[in-house]
């Protein structure tokens, strides 16, 4: 009888050991599943951040882990000022405040001179052989917009003083097509080149209700006119315009898992082509970064965040690291 009881006890113990082992294996497997992406309108909590073993979109492409690709990214292109003309300038209080709550890159360089090749570089990974500001041009090469659209995401360019949606005009008042690289590519729908009045809060009569940033495309470029981008007017003018027209989005991005990038196409022709570049948003850790970056680095980072292939010279650029919140 004792032998029979001992045998039954041994079987039970073995069963418990096997069950515990299976439980541990199951836990180990489930820990490799990435955390679900938060809804666009919700700020991801600290507890929702993925573990180091997860593979969110950014880390899979060479970026450190972030909760998910930004719900929205807005890139604002300013004009023709060097880093020292913006950062620390009392005439640019908004930009300097934005730099203090975001990541400021202290070694950011444009690719070349004049303007147009720099816009082509940040949009398509190359200058497409353009060395001047001539217009018009037509290209069929791959580019950021075509990549995003092909991946099921969305893109739009919002340009101040653009005569009409999809306009092919080279100039119109303070508008200049040379600053709209997507207009030159046959594989980007004309409808994706929009007037700035359609940007949220751009106008009381805009088709998109004021402040409805959640309806923005995945990636947007914002192109101020030749005065408000500081090409023809002062840094103070550009600073005031940015605060009035992008300040709302910047604040919204801080709590809605989105990203704002403000950069300059080129500097004032001083040696080094040193420009200011600022990243701000909920997943960005505030501070200064001394890592060297160019327009190709910015493009490579956007491509990595949204899981699309690197283009042209962006293939040899490193995605921006060290600024993302874990």
NUTI-403022 format. One line per 5 residues: their letters; for each residue x, y, z of N, C-alpha, C. Coordinates in steps of 0.1 Angstrom, whole numbers, plus 5000, padded with zeros to 4 digits. Each point is the difference from the previous one (the first is absolute). Example, Ala and Ser with C-alpha at 12.3 -4.5 7.8 and 13.67 -1.06 7.14 Angstrom:
2
AS = 5132/4943/5078/4991/5012/5000/5009/5012/5000 | 4996/5011/4993/5009/5011/5000/4992/5011/5008
END
This chain:
326
XXXXX = 5008/4988/5000/4992/5012/5000/5009/5012/5000 | 5010/5001/5009/5009/5011/5000/5007/5002/4987 | 5004/4989/4994/5007/5001/4987/4991/5006/4989 | 4987/4996/5001/4990/5005/4990/4998/5015/5002 | 4999/5005/5013/4999/5014/5003/5012/5008/4995
XXXXX = 5012/4994/5003/5012/5007/4996/5001/5002/4985 | 4996/4989/4993/5000/5001/4985/4991/5011/4995 | 4988/5000/5006/4990/5011/4995/5005/5014/5003 | 5007/5001/5012/5006/5013/5004/5010/5005/4990 | 5009/4990/4996/5011/5003/4990/4994/5004/4987
XXXXX = 4990/4994/4995/4993/5004/4988/4995/5014/5000 | 4993/5003/5012/4994/5013/5001/5011/5011/5000 | 5011/4997/5007/5011/5010/5000/5006/5002/4986 | 5002/4989/4993/5005/5002/4986/4990/5008/4992 | 4987/4998/5001/4990/5008/4993/5001/5015/5003
XXXXX = 5002/5003/5013/5001/5014/5004/5013/5006/4994 | 5011/4993/4999/5012/5005/4995/4999/5003/4985 | 4993/4991/4992/4998/5002/4986/4991/5012/4998 | 4989/5001/5008/4991/5011/4998/5007/5013/5003 | 5009/5001/5010/5008/5012/5003/5009/5004/4988
XXXXX = 5006/4989/4994/5009/5003/4989/4993/5006/4988 | 4988/4994/4997/4992/5005/4989/4995/5014/5003 | 4997/5004/5012/4996/5013/5003/5012/5010/4998 | 5012/4996/5004/5011/5009/4997/5003/5002/4986 | 4999/4989/4992/5002/5001/4985/4990/5010/4994
XXXXX = 4988/4998/5004/4989/5008/4995/5002/5015/5003 | 5005/5002/5012/5003/5014/5004/5011/5006/4992 | 5010/4992/4998/5012/5005/4992/4996/5003/4986 | 4991/4992/4994/4996/5002/4986/4992/5013/4999 | 4990/5001/5010/4992/5012/4999/5007/5013/5002
XXXXX = 5012/5000/5007/5007/5012/5003/5006/5006/4987 | 5001/4992/4989/5005/5005/4988/4990/5007/4991 | 4988/5001/5004/4989/5006/4992/5000/5015/5002 | 5002/5008/4990/5000/5015/5002/4987/5005/5006 | 5001/5011/5008/4988/5006/5006/4992/5006/4988
XXXXX = 4987/4999/5002/4991/5006/4990/5002/5015/4999 | 4999/5005/4987/5002/5014/4998/4988/5008/5006 | 5003/5011/5007/4989/5008/5006/4991/5006/4989 | 4988/5003/5003/4992/5008/4990/5005/5013/4998 | 4998/5007/4989/5006/5013/4996/4996/5010/5011
XXXXX = 4988/4999/5006/4996/5011/5009/5005/4997/5014 | 5007/4989/5002/5003/4997/5014/5015/5001/5002 | 5005/5005/5011/5014/5000/5003/5004/4987/5006 | 5011/4993/4995/5004/4988/5005/5005/5001/5014 | 4996/4991/5009/5005/5001/5014/5013/4993/5001
XXXXX = 5007/5002/5011/5013/4994/5002/4999/4985/5001 | 4989/4995/5005/4998/4986/5002/4998/4993/4986 | 4996/5008/4990/4998/4994/4987/5012/4999/4991 | 5011/5006/5005/5012/4999/4992/5005/4986/4998 | 5005/4997/4987/5004/4986/4998/5013/4997/5007
XXXXX = 5002/4987/5002/5012/4995/5006/5011/5000/4990 | 5013/4999/5004/5011/5000/4991/4999/4988/4990 | 4993/4989/5004/4999/4989/4991/4989/5002/4989 | 4992/5010/5002/4990/5003/4990/5006/5006/4987 | 4992/5000/4989/5005/5005/4987/4991/5010/4995
XXXXX = 4998/5012/5006/4992/5010/4994/5006/5005/4987 | 4992/5009/4993/5004/5003/4987/5014/5007/4999 | 5003/5009/5010/5012/5007/5000/5012/4991/5002 | 5000/4991/5010/5011/4992/5003/5003/4990/4990 | 4990/4996/4992/5002/4990/4990/5008/5006/4989
XXXXX = 5000/5013/4998/5008/5007/4989/5012/5006/5005 | 5005/4997/5012/5012/5006/5005/4999/5011/5010 | 4988/5003/5004/4998/5010/5011/4998/4993/5013 | 5003/5007/5011/4997/4995/5013/4985/4998/5002 | 4996/4992/5010/4986/4997/5002/4992/5013/5003
XXXXX = 4989/5002/4993/4990/5010/5004/4987/4993/5000 | 4990/5007/5006/4987/4994/5002/4994/4995/4986 | 5002/5009/4990/4995/4997/4987/5005/5011/4991 | 4998/4998/4987/5003/5011/4991/4991/5012/5003 | 5004/5012/4999/4991/5011/5003/4987/4999/4993
XXXXX = 4989/5004/5006/4987/5000/4993/5001/5010/4988 | 5007/5011/5003/5002/5010/4989/5013/5007/5001 | 5006/5003/4989/5013/5007/5000/4998/5012/4991 | 5004/5012/5005/4999/5012/4992/5014/5006/4999 | 5005/5002/4987/5013/5006/4998/4998/5014/4995
XXXXX = 5006/5010/5007/4999/5014/4995/5014/5004/4995 | 5000/5005/4988/5013/5005/4994/5001/5015/5000 | 5010/5005/5007/5003/5014/5000/5012/5003/4991 | 5004/5013/4999/5010/5003/4989/5011/5009/5005 | 5012/4996/4994/5012/5009/4999/5005/5007/5012
XXXXX = 5000/4993/5012/5006/5005/5012/5009/4990/5006 | 5011/5004/5006/5009/4991/5007/4995/4997/5014 | 5006/4990/5006/4996/4996/5013/5001/5012/5010 | 5011/5007/5000/5002/5011/5009/4991/5012/4998 | 4994/5001/4988/4990/5010/4998/4986/4997/5006
XXXXX = 4998/4988/5004/4987/4995/5005/5002/4997/5015 | 5009/4991/5003/5001/4995/5014/5007/5010/5008 | 4993/5005/5011/5005/5010/5009/4997/5014/4995 | 4992/5001/4989/4996/5013/4995/4988/5005/5007 | 5000/5011/5007/4989/5006/5007/4988/5003/4991
XXXXX = 5003/5001/4987/4989/5002/4991/4992/4988/4996 | 5004/4988/5006/4994/4988/4997/4996/4993/5013 | 4991/5006/5008/4997/4994/5013/4992/4987/4999 | 4991/4999/4990/4993/4987/4998/5009/4989/4996 | 5008/5002/4990/5009/4989/4996/5010/4996/5011
XXXXX = 5005/5009/5007/5009/4996/5011/4992/4993/5012 | 4988/5004/5002/4992/4992/5010/4997/4986/4995 | 4997/4999/4987/4998/4987/4994/5012/4991/5001 | 5012/5006/4998/5012/4993/5001/5003/4995/5014 | 4995/5007/5010/5002/4997/5014/4991/4988/5004
XXXXX = 4989/4998/4994/4991/4989/5003/5001/4988/4991 | 5008/5002/4989/5002/4989/4991/5015/4997/4999 | 5004/4993/4990/5014/4996/4997/5006/5010/4990 | 5010/5007/5004/5007/5010/4992/5013/4993/4995 | 5002/5000/4987/5012/4994/4994/5010/5011/4998
XXXXX = 5012/4999/5007/5010/5011/4999/5010/4998/4989 | 4999/4989/4993/5009/4998/4988/4992/4995/4988 | 4990/5008/4997/4991/4997/4988/5005/5008/4988 | 5002/4993/4989/5005/5007/4988/4991/4998/4988 | 4998/5010/4992/4993/4999/4987/5010/4992/4991
XXXXX = 4994/4996/4988/5008/4992/4991/5008/5009/4990 | 4994/5011/4996/5007/5008/4989/4994/5014/5000 | 5003/5008/4990/4993/5012/4996/4997/5000/4985 | 4989/5006/4996/4991/5008/5007/4988/4992/5005 | 4988/5006/5001/4989/4993/5007/4995/4987/4994
XXXXX = 4997/5000/4987/4992/4989/4994/5007/4987/5002 | 5013/4998/4998/5006/4987/5002/4998/4994/5014 | 4999/5009/5010/4999/4996/5014/4985/4994/5002 | 4991/5007/4994/4986/4994/5001/4999/4987/4994 | 5006/4998/4988/5000/4988/4993/5007/4989/5008
XXXXX = 5011/5004/5007/5007/4990/5008/4992/4995/5012 | 4993/5008/5007/4993/4996/5012/4987/4992/4996 | 4996/5002/4987/4988/4993/4996/5002/4988/4992 | 5012/4999/4993/5002/4988/4991/5013/4993/5002 | 5008/5005/5009/5013/4994/5002/5011/5004/4991
XXXXX = 4998/5010/4992/5009/5005/4990/4996/5013/4994 | 5009/5007/4993/4997/5013/4995/4994/4999/4985 | 4999/4987/4995/4995/4998/4987/5008/5007/4989 | 5012/5003/5003/5009/5007/4990/4997/5015/4999 | 4992/5005/5009/4997/5015/5000/5010/5007/5008
XXXXX = 5006/5011/4994/5010/5008/5007/4996/5015/5001 | 4987/5003/4997/4995/5014/5000/4986/5000/5005 | 4994/5012/4998/4986/5001/5004/4990/5001/4988 | 5004/4994/4989/4993/5001/4987/4986/4992/5002 | 4991/5004/4991/4987/4994/5000/4994/5001/4986
XXXXX = 4992/4990/4995/4996/4988/5007/5009/4988/4998 | 4997/4989/5008/5007/4988/4998/4990/4988/5001 | 5004/4989/4995/4991/4988/5001/5008/4988/5002 | 4998/4992/5011/5007/4988/5003/4991/4989/5002 | 5005/4988/4998/4993/4987/5003/5006/4992/5011
XXXXX = 5010/5005/5007/5008/4993/5010/4991/4997/5012 | 5004/4990/5008/4994/4998/5013/5002/5011/5009 | 4990/5002/5009/5001/5011/5010/4991/4997/5012 | 5001/5008/5010/4994/4997/5013/4985/4999/4998 | 4993/5009/4993/4986/4999/4998/4995/4987/4994
XXXXX = 5007/4997/4989/4996/4988/4992/5003/4987/5009 | 5010/5000/5008/5003/4989/5009/4988/4999/5010 | 4997/5011/5007/4989/4999/5010/4987/4996/4994 | 4997/5005/4988/4987/4996/4994/5000/4985/4996 | 5012/4996/4995/5001/4985/4997/4999/4991/5012
XXXXX = 5003/5005/5012/4999/4993/5012/4987/5001/5007 | 4990/5007/4993/4987/5001/5006/4999/5012/5010 | 5010/5009/5000/4999/5012/5008/4997/5012/4991 | 5000/5012/5006/4996/5011/4993/5010/5012/5001 | 4999/5009/4990/5009/5011/4999/4993/5012/4994
XXXXX = 5005/5012/5005/4995/5012/4994/5010/5011/5002 | 5001/5010/4991/5008/5012/5001/4991/5011/5002 | 5002/5009/5010/4991/5012/5002/5009/5012/4998 | 4996/5008/4990/5009/5011/4995/4992/5013/5001 | 5006/5010/5007/4994/5013/5001/5001/5007/4986
XXXXX = 4989/5006/4996/4998/5007/4988/5001/4992/4987 | 4999/4986/5001/4998/4992/4989/4988/5004/4993 | 5000/5003/4986/4988/5006/4994/4988/4991/5000 | 5002/4987/4999/4989/4990/5001/5005/4987/5003 | 4991/4991/5004/5005/4986/5003/5006/4994/4987
XXXXX = 5012/4994/5001/5006/4994/4989/5006/5009/4990 | 5001/5013/5003/5005/5010/4990/5014/4997/4996 | 5003/5002/4987/5013/4998/4995/5008/5013/4997 | 4994/5011/5005/5006/5013/4998/5014/5000/5006 | 5009/5007/4994/5014/5001/5005/5000/5011/5011
XXXXX = 4993/5011/4998/4999/5011/5010/4987/5006/5000 | 4996/5005/5011/4988/5008/5002/5000/5008/5012 | 5003/5013/4999/5002/5009/5012/5012/4995/5008 | 4997/4996/5012/5011/4996/5009/5001/4984/5000 | 4993/4994/4991/5001/4985/4998/5011/4997/4990
XXXXX = 5008/4989/5003/5010/4995/4991/5000/4985/4999 | 4998/4995/4988/4999/4985/4999/5013/4993/5003 | 5011/5007/4999/5013/4994/5003/5001/4995/5014 | 4991/5004/5009/5000/4995/5014/4990/4989/5002 | 4994/4995/4989/4990/4989/5001/5005/4988/4991
XXXXX = 5008/4992/5006/5006/4989/4992/4990/4990/4994 | 4989/4997/5007/4991/4990/4996/4993/5005/4987 | 4999/5013/4997/4994/5005/4988/5007/4995/4988 | 5013/4996/5001/5008/4996/4989/5000/4985/4997 | 4993/4993/5008/5000/4985/4998/4986/4995/4995
XXXXX = 5001/4993/4989/4988/4995/4993/4993/4989/5008 | 5007/4994/5010/4994/4989/5008/4994/5005/5013 | 4998/5013/5001/4994/5006/5012/4987/5007/4995 | 4988/4996/5005/4988/5006/4995/4999/5015/5001 | 4996/5007/4990/4999/5015/5001/4991/5004/5011
XXXXX = 4990/4992/5004/4991/5004/5011/5007/5001/5013 | 5012/4994/5001/5007/5000/5013/5008/5013/5002 | 5000/5008/4990/5007/5013/5001/4988/5010/5003 | 4999/5004/5013/4989/5008/5005/5003/5014/5004 | 4991/5008/5000/5001/5014/5005/5001/4999/5015
XXXXX = 5008/5010/5006/5002/4999/5014/4987/5003/5008 | 4991/5007/4994/4987/5002/5006/4993/4987/5004 | 5004/4989/4995/4994/4987/5003/5006/4994/5012 | 5011/5005/5005/5007/4995/5012/4991/5003/5012 | 4998/4991/5009/4992/5004/5012/5004/5013/5006
XXXXX = 4990/5008/5003/5002/5013/5006/5006/5010/4991 | 5001/4996/4987/5006/5009/4990/4991/5011/4996 | 4987/4997/5001/4990/5010/4996/4986/4996/5006 | 4992/5010/5005/4987/4997/5005/4991/4993/4990 | 5003/5002/4987/4991/4994/4989/5007/4987/4994
XXXXX = 5010/4995/5007/5007/4988/4994/4991/4988/5000 | 5002/4991/4990/4992/4988/4999/5002/4991/5013 | 5012/5000/5005/5003/4992/5012/4997/5010/5012 | 4991/4996/5009/4997/5008/5011/5012/5005/5008 | 5000/5012/5005/5011/5005/5008/5004/4991/5011
XXXXX = 5012/4997/5002/5005/4992/5011/4998/4985/4998 | 4995/4996/4989/4997/4985/4998/5013/4994/4995 | 5010/4999/5008/5013/4995/4995/5000/4985/4997 | 4991/4993/5007/4999/4986/4998/4997/4996/4985 | 4995/5009/4993/4996/4997/4986/5012/5003/4990
XXXXX = 5011/5004/5005/5011/5003/4992/5005/4987/4994 | 5007/5000/4988/5006/4988/4994/5011/4995/5010 | 5005/4988/4997/5011/4994/5007/5012/5010/5001 | 5004/5004/4989/5011/5010/4999/4996/5012/4992 | 5002/5012/5005/4997/5012/4993/5013/5009/5000
XXXXX = 5002/5007/4989/5010/5011/4999/4992/5013/5000 | 5005/5010/5007/4995/5013/5001/5010/5010/4994 | 4996/5007/4990/5009/5010/4993/4994/5014/5001 | 5006/5008/5009/4995/5014/5001/5004/5007/4987 | 4994/5012/4998/5004/5008/4988/5014/5006/5002
XXXXX = 5005/5007/4990/5013/5005/5000/5003/5011/5010 | 4990/5005/5006/5002/5009/5012/5000/4993/5013 | 4989/4992/5002/4998/4993/5012/5011/4989/5003 | 5006/4995/4989/5011/4990/5002/5013/5006/5003 | 5001/5013/5002/5012/5008/5003/5009/5002/4988
XXXXX = 4996/4996/4988/5008/5002/4988/5001/5015/4997 | 4989/5007/4999/5000/5014/4997/4998/5009/5012 | 4995/4994/5011/4997/5008/5012/5009/4995/5012 | 4998/5007/5011/5008/4997/5012/4997/4987/5007 | 5009/4996/5009/4998/4989/5008/4988/5002/5009
XXXXX = 4999/5013/5005/4988/5003/5008/4987/4997/4993 | 4999/5004/4987/4988/4997/4993/4997/4985/4999 | 5010/4992/4997/4998/4986/4999/4996/4994/5014 | 5006/5005/5010/4997/4995/5014/4986/5003/5003 | 4995/5012/4997/4986/5003/5003/4991/4992/4992
XXXXX = 5003/4997/4987/4991/4992/4992/5000/4986/5005 | 5011/4994/5004/5000/4987/5005/4992/4998/5012 | 5001/5010/5010/4992/4999/5012/4985/5001/4997 | 4997/5009/4991/4985/5002/4997/4994/4988/4992 | 5008/4993/4991/4995/4990/4992/5003/4986/5003
XXXXX = 5012/4998/5007/5004/4986/5004/5000/4998/5015 | 4998/5011/5008/5000/4998/5014/4990/4991/5005 | 4988/5000/4994/4989/4991/5004/5004/4986/4998 | 5005/4997/4988/5004/4986/4997/5012/4996/5009 | 5009/5009/5003/5012/4996/5008/4995/4996/5014
XXXXX = 4990/5007/5006/4995/4997/5013/4992/4987/4999 | 4992/4998/4990/4992/4988/4998/5009/4988/4999 | 5011/5001/4992/5009/4989/4998/5007/4995/5013 | 5001/5008/5010/5006/4997/5013/4991/4990/5007 | 4987/4999/4997/4991/4991/5008/4993/4991/4991
XXXXX = 5003/4999/4987/4993/4992/4990/5010/4991/4992 | 5011/4997/5006/5009/4990/4993/5004/5005/4986 | 5003/5012/4998/5003/5006/4987/5013/5008/5000 | 5005/5003/4989/5013/5006/4998/5000/5013/4992 | 5007/5010/5004/5003/5012/4993/5014/5001/4997
XXXXX = 5004/5003/4988/5014/5002/4996/5001/5014/4993 | 5008/5008/5006/5003/5013/4994/5014/5001/4995 | 5003/5003/4988/5014/5001/4995/5001/5010/4989 | 5012/5003/4997/5003/5011/4989/5005/4993/4988 | 4997/5005/4988/5005/4994/4988/5015/5001/4999
XXXXX = 5006/5012/5003/5014/5003/4999/5002/5012/5010 | 5013/5003/5001/5003/5012/5009/5002/5012/4991 | 5007/5010/5005/5001/5013/4993/5012/5001/4992 | 5005/4988/4995/5012/4999/4992/5013/5001/5008 | 4999/5000/5013/5012/5000/5008/5006/4986/5000
XXXXX = 5013/4999/5002/5007/4987/5000/4993/4989/5008 | 5000/4988/4995/4995/4989/5008/4985/4996/4998 | 4992/5010/4994/4986/4997/4998/4993/4995/5013 | 5003/5006/5011/4995/4997/5013/4986/5005/5002 | 4990/4992/5003/4986/5004/5001/4995/4995/5014
XXXXX = 4988/5006/5004/4993/4995/5011/4990/4989/4996 | 4999/4989/5008/4990/4990/4998/4995/4996/5013 | 4986/5000/5002/4994/4997/5012/4989/4989/4998 | 5001/4990/5009/4989/4990/5001/4993/5002/5013 | 4986/5000/4999/4992/5001/5012/4988/4992/4999
XXXXX = 4996/4993/5011/4988/4992/5001/5001/4991/5012 | 4989/4992/5001/4999/4992/5012/5011/4990/5002 | 5005/4994/4990/5010/4990/5001/5014/5005/5000 | 5002/5013/4999/5013/5007/5000/5005/5004/5013 | 5012/4996/5004/5006/5005/5013/5006/5013/4998
XXXXX = 4996/5010/5008/5006/5014/4999/5015/5000/5002 | 5007/5008/4993/5015/5002/5002/5007/5003/4987 | 5013/5002/5001/5008/5003/4989/5007/4987/4995 | 5001/4998/4987/5007/4989/4995/5011/5005/4991 | 5012/4994/5002/5012/5004/4992/5002/4991/4988
XXXXX = 4992/4990/4998/5002/4991/4989/4999/5007/4987 | 5009/4998/4991/5000/5006/4987/4988/4995/4991 | 4992/5009/4995/4989/4996/4992/4999/5009/4988 | 4994/4995/4989/4997/5008/4988/4985/4998/4996 | 4996/5005/4989/4987/4998/4995/4998/4985/4997
XXXXX = 5010/4993/4996/4999/4986/4998/4997/4992/5013 | 5006/5005/5011/4997/4994/5013/4986/5001/5004 | 4994/5012/4997/4986/5003/5003/4991/4991/4992 | 5003/4999/4987/4992/4991/4991/5001/4986/5005 | 5012/4995/5003/5002/4986/5004/4993/4997/5013
XXXXX = 4999/5010/5009/4993/4998/5012/4985/4998/4998 | 4994/5009/4991/4986/4999/4997/4997/4987/4994 | 5008/4996/4990/4998/4987/4994/5001/4988/5010 | 5009/5001/5009/5002/4989/5010/4988/5000/5009 | 4995/5011/5004/4988/5001/5009/4988/4993/4994
XXXXX = 4998/5002/4987/4988/4995/4994/5003/4987/4992 | 5012/4994/5001/5003/4987/4994/5000/5000/4985 | 5005/5011/4994/5001/5000/4985/5015/5000/4997 | 5004/4995/4988/5014/4999/4996/5007/5013/4999 | 5013/5000/5003/5008/5012/4999/5002/5004/4985
XXXXX = 5001/5012/4997/5002/5005/4986/5013/5007/4998 | 5006/4997/4989/5012/5007/4996/5011/5001/5011 | 5004/5013/5002/5011/5002/5010/4995/4997/5014 | 4987/4999/5002/4995/4997/5013/5004/4985/5004 | 5003/4992/4990/5004/4986/5003/5013/4999/5008
XXXXX = 5008/5011/4999/5013/5000/5007/5000/5009/5012 | 4988/5007/5002/4999/5008/5012/4995/4992/5012 | 5003/5003/5012/4996/4993/5011/4987/5006/5005 | 4990/4992/5004/4988/5006/5007/5004/5007/5012 | 4993/5011/5003/5003/5008/5012/4997/4991/5013
XXXXX = 5009/5000/5009/4999/4992/5012/5003/5009/5012 | 4997/4995/5012/5004/5007/5012/4990/5011/5005 | 4989/5002/4992/4991/5010/5004/4986/4995/5004 | 4998/4987/4998/4987/4994/5002/4998/4995/5014 | 4988/5003/5005/4996/4995/5014/4998/4985/4999
X = 5005/4992/5010/4998/4986/5000/4986/4996/5002
END
